[in-house]
Amino acid sequence: MAKHILWTGQTQCFDSNGVPVSCRGTGQDGEYTPGRQWSRPRFVKVDTNLVHDTTTDLVWPLDANLFSFPMSWQEGLDAVRQMNSEKRFGRTDWRLPNRRELRSLISHGARKPALPRDHPFHNVFLGWYWTSTSFAKAREYAWYVHMEGGRMFYGKKIDDSLVWPVCGESSSIPRSGQTGCFDQKGREIACPETGQDGDLLRGAAWPFPRFGKTESGVLDTLTGCIWHPDSACTQAPVTWDEALAAVQTLAKQTGLSWRMPTINELESLVDASRHSPALPAGHPFADVTEAYWSSTTSFFEPDWAYVLYMHKGAVGVGFKKNRDFSLLPVR
């Protein structure tokens, strides 16, 4: 089982028309369900205000719209700092979650909101929530997560989104890779006391070296995943069905258990301090393309599937029938 990668929550399989199908032999996320399985129960109320995520050990406010209104990125950081000054709910370790901490709440087996079905949270807004992680390619933007369906893109820091603070420590979620800090205009600033991702560096530290080569692939020593060394193994963009078929052919030809990765496995490769591609320095992948299919169907629109935009580090979706994206096999 891969380390530091959570199960996506997906148990169903769907064809390219979005019709539910039996998972057996599809090679989809719902057939293999890889990653660290969620604890049962996943969420436990600490008191009337706080919820402990027993899978990650993070603690979240029960109220997902604690501040009642959207705000700019810096206003969000300031609001969380004020929570600590007030010792809100008896804690002083509140922070704006980094991109991996906020994504850890997402279930790709649910929508409106894209949270595990047994979640206890109130006032979950079906829109964008800020993270503390700046977008490396344009630092006047920061990453945010959409709670309606589970996408993660970047928004302009001066625009308004919701804030959902977090506290506690998690050894199961790895760091994002970001080490710098940036103001709302994208200028680099000193990190201490900013509350940004690059200041707090929350999550499991990455081993060094991160990647090692094996006879059959590239070993990610952080997660335990083995990736195909040719990051453009389909030569040209393919449909989702073509990608699933190509990886099954590869598995038969090599006798190795190659499959199409889930969106959480793909996202685990991202280094949020880098772009074009958003991969750790010294990575061994050749011919990295713009974006890659995952085996995870969009539960919001099942004729679409999740895609990792490797040059940016974004988590989006693609129409399954379009020849738009590449394949990066994993085992």
C-alpha positions in Angstrom: 0.0 0.0 0.0 1.3 3.4 -0.9 2.4 5.6 1.9 1.2 9.2 2.4 -1.6 8.8 -0.2 -5.2 8.7 0.9 -7.9 6.6 -0.7 -10.1 8.8 -3.0 -13.4 7.5 -1.6 -14.4 6.2 -5.0 -16.1 2.7 -5.1 -18.1 2.9 -8.3 -17.0 2.6 -11.9 -18.4 4.4 -14.9 -18.0 4.1 -18.7 -17.1 7.1 -21.0 -20.8 8.0 -21.2 -21.0 8.3 -17.4 -23.1 5.1 -17.1 -22.3 2.9 -14.0 -20.6 -0.4 -14.9 -19.2 -3.3 -13.0 -15.7 -2.5 -11.8 -14.2 -5.9 -12.5 -11.5 -5.7 -15.2 -12.0 -1.9 -15.8 -8.7 -0.8 -14.3 -10.5 2.1 -12.7 -10.1 3.7 -9.3 -13.2 1.9 -8.1 -11.8 -1.5 -8.9 -8.5 -1.1 -7.1 -9.3 1.5 -4.4 -5.6 2.1 -3.6 -4.3 4.4 -0.9 -4.7 4.6 2.8 -8.2 3.5 3.7 -10.3 5.9 5.9 -10.8 5.1 9.5 -14.3 4.1 10.7 -15.7 6.3 11.9 -13.7 8.8 10.1 -14.9 11.9 12.0 -15.4 12.2 15.7 -16.8 15.3 17.4 -14.4 16.6 20.0 -17.0 18.9 21.5 -19.8 21.1 20.1 -17.3 23.1 18.0 -14.5 20.8 16.8 -14.2 17.6 14.7 -11.3 15.2 14.8 -10.5 13.5 11.5 -9.3 10.1 12.7 -7.7 9.3 9.4 -5.3 12.3 9.3 -5.4 13.5 12.9 -6.3 17.0 11.9 -8.9 18.9 13.8 -11.5 21.1 12.0 -14.2 23.5 13.1 -17.6 21.9 12.9 -18.8 25.1 11.2 -17.2 25.1 7.7 -18.2 28.8 7.3 -16.9 30.1 10.6 -16.4 33.6 9.4 -19.8 33.9 7.6 -18.5 35.6 4.5 -15.8 35.3 1.9 -12.6 37.2 2.1 -9.3 37.8 0.3 -6.3 35.5 0.9 -4.5 37.9 3.2 -7.7 38.6 5.1 -8.1 34.9 5.6 -4.5 34.6 7.0 -5.2 37.5 9.3 -8.6 36.1 10.5 -6.9 32.8 11.5 -4.1 34.7 13.3 -6.9 36.5 15.3 -8.4 33.1 16.2 -5.1 32.2 17.8 -4.9 35.5 19.7 -8.4 34.8 21.0 -7.6 31.2 21.8 -10.7 30.3 19.9 -12.2 26.9 21.0 -9.3 26.7 23.5 -6.6 26.3 20.8 -3.7 28.5 19.6 -2.5 26.4 16.7 -5.0 27.4 14.1 -3.8 27.9 10.5 -5.1 28.2 7.0 -4.7 24.7 5.7 -2.1 24.0 2.9 -3.3 22.5 -0.3 -2.8 18.9 0.8 -4.4 19.4 4.1 -7.6 20.9 2.6 -7.7 18.2 -0.2 -7.5 15.5 2.4 -11.1 16.2 3.2 -12.3 15.5 -0.3 -14.2 12.4 -1.3 -14.4 11.5 -5.0 -17.4 9.3 -4.2 -19.6 12.3 -3.2 -20.7 15.7 -4.5 -22.4 18.8 -3.3 -20.3 18.7 -1.1 -17.4 16.4 -2.2 -16.9 15.3 1.4 -17.1 11.8 2.9 -20.8 10.9 3.3 -20.6 10.5 7.1 -19.1 14.0 7.6 -20.7 16.0 10.4 -19.8 19.5 9.2 -22.3 22.4 9.0 -22.5 25.2 6.6 -20.3 23.7 3.9 -20.3 26.3 1.0 -20.4 24.7 -2.5 -17.7 27.0 -3.7 -14.0 27.8 -3.3 -12.0 27.6 -0.1 -8.5 29.1 0.3 -5.4 27.2 1.1 -2.2 28.7 2.5 -0.2 27.6 -0.6 0.8 30.1 -3.3 0.7 29.2 -7.0 4.4 28.8 -8.0 3.9 30.0 -11.6 2.1 33.2 -10.7 2.6 34.0 -7.0 -0.1 36.6 -6.8 -2.4 33.6 -7.0 -3.0 30.9 -4.3 -4.5 27.4 -4.5 -8.1 26.9 -3.5 -10.4 23.9 -3.4 -14.0 23.7 -4.7 -16.2 21.8 -2.3 -19.0 21.2 -4.8 -17.0 18.6 -6.8 -13.4 18.5 -5.5 -11.4 20.4 -8.1 -8.3 22.4 -7.0 -7.2 25.4 -9.0 -5.6 28.8 -8.3 -7.4 32.1 -7.6 -6.2 35.7 -7.4 -5.2 36.5 -3.8 -7.1 39.8 -3.9 -10.4 38.0 -4.8 -12.7 36.6 -2.2 -13.2 32.9 -1.1 -14.2 31.1 2.0 -11.8 30.2 4.9 -11.9 26.9 6.8 -9.2 26.8 9.4 -7.4 23.7 10.7 -5.3 22.7 13.6 -3.3 19.7 14.8 -0.5 17.7 13.2 -0.7 14.9 10.6 2.0 12.4 9.8 0.0 10.8 7.0 -0.2 13.9 4.8 3.1 14.9 3.1 4.3 18.5 2.8 3.4 20.4 -0.3 7.0 21.3 -1.2 6.5 25.0 -0.8 9.2 26.8 1.2 8.9 30.4 0.2 6.3 33.0 1.2 4.7 35.7 -1.0 2.4 38.7 -0.6 -0.8 39.4 -2.5 1.2 41.0 -5.3 3.4 37.9 -5.7 6.5 39.5 -4.1 8.6 37.2 -2.1 8.6 38.1 1.6 10.2 36.7 4.8 8.2 33.7 6.0 8.2 34.0 9.9 4.8 34.8 11.4 3.0 34.9 8.0 1.0 31.7 8.6 1.7 30.7 5.0 2.5 27.1 3.9 6.2 28.1 3.4 6.3 29.4 7.0 4.7 26.4 8.8 5.9 23.5 6.6 3.2 21.2 7.9 3.1 17.6 6.9 5.5 14.7 6.6 9.0 15.7 5.4 10.2 14.3 2.0 13.0 11.8 2.0 16.2 12.7 0.1 16.7 11.6 -2.6 13.0 11.6 -3.3 13.3 9.3 -6.4 15.2 6.2 -7.1 15.4 4.1 -10.3 14.5 0.4 -10.3 14.8 -2.1 -13.2 11.2 -1.4 -14.2 10.4 2.1 -13.2 10.9 5.1 -10.9 10.4 4.6 -7.2 9.0 7.5 -5.2 10.5 6.9 -1.8 8.0 9.2 -0.2 4.9 7.2 -1.3 6.2 3.8 -2.3 4.7 4.2 -5.8 6.6 2.9 -8.8 6.0 5.1 -11.9 6.7 4.3 -15.5 9.9 6.0 -16.6 8.4 7.3 -19.8 6.0 10.0 -18.8 4.6 10.2 -22.4 4.2 6.5 -23.0 1.2 7.0 -25.3 3.2 9.2 -27.6 0.2 11.5 -28.2 -2.8 12.6 -26.2 -5.5 9.9 -25.9 -9.1 9.5 -24.7 -9.7 8.1 -21.2 -10.8 4.7 -22.6 -7.6 4.6 -24.8 -5.5 5.3 -21.7 -7.1 2.5 -19.7 -6.6 0.1 -22.7 -3.0 1.2 -23.2 -2.0 0.6 -19.6 -3.7 -2.9 -19.6 -1.7 -3.7 -22.7 1.5 -2.5 -21.0 0.7 -4.8 -18.0 0.2 -7.8 -20.3 3.4 -7.1 -22.3 5.6 -6.7 -19.2 4.0 -9.0 -16.8 4.0 -6.2 -14.3 0.9 -4.7 -12.5 0.8 -1.4 -14.2 -2.4 0.6 -13.9 -3.7 4.1 -14.4 -3.1 6.2 -11.2 -5.8 7.7 -9.1 -6.0 11.5 -8.9 -4.6 11.3 -5.3 -1.6 9.2 -6.6 -0.9 11.7 -9.4 -1.3 14.7 -7.1 1.3 13.2 -4.7 4.0 13.9 -7.3 3.4 17.7 -7.2 6.0 20.0 -5.7 4.1 23.2 -5.0 7.3 25.3 -5.1 7.8 24.5 -8.8 6.0 24.7 -12.2 6.5 23.7 -15.8 6.5 20.9 -14.6 5.3 21.1 -11.0 7.6 18.2 -10.0 10.4 18.0 -7.4 13.9 19.2 -8.5 16.0 16.4 -9.9 12.9 14.3 -10.9 13.9 11.6 -13.4 10.8 11.8 -15.7 11.5 12.6 -19.4 9.2 14.3 -21.8 6.7 15.5 -19.2 3.5 16.6 -20.9 0.9 19.2 -19.9 -1.6 17.0 -18.2 -2.4 13.3 -17.3 -5.6 11.2 -17.0 -6.4 9.6 -13.7 -8.5 6.5 -13.2 -10.8 8.6 -10.9 -14.2 9.5 -12.5 -15.7 12.8 -11.6 -18.6 11.9 -9.3 -20.1 15.3 -10.2 -20.2 14.5 -13.9 -19.4 10.8 -14.5 -18.7 11.3 -18.2 -15.7 13.3 -17.1 -12.6 12.1 -15.2 -10.1 13.8 -13.0 -6.9 15.1 -14.6 -3.6 16.4 -13.1 -2.3 19.4 -14.9 1.4 18.6 -14.4 2.8 21.9 -15.6 0.8 23.8 -13.0 0.0 21.3 -10.3 -3.8 21.8 -10.7 -6.5 19.1 -10.1 -9.2 19.4 -12.8 -11.4 17.3 -15.0 -11.5 16.3 -18.6 -14.2 15.0 -20.9 -13.5 11.2 -21.2 -14.2 11.0 -25.0 -11.7 13.8 -25.9 -8.1 13.0 -26.9 -6.7 15.7 -24.6 -4.4 14.1 -22.1 -1.5 11.7 -21.6 -0.9 8.5 -19.5 1.6 8.0 -16.7 1.3 4.4 -15.4 1.9 3.4 -11.8 2.2 0.3 -9.8 
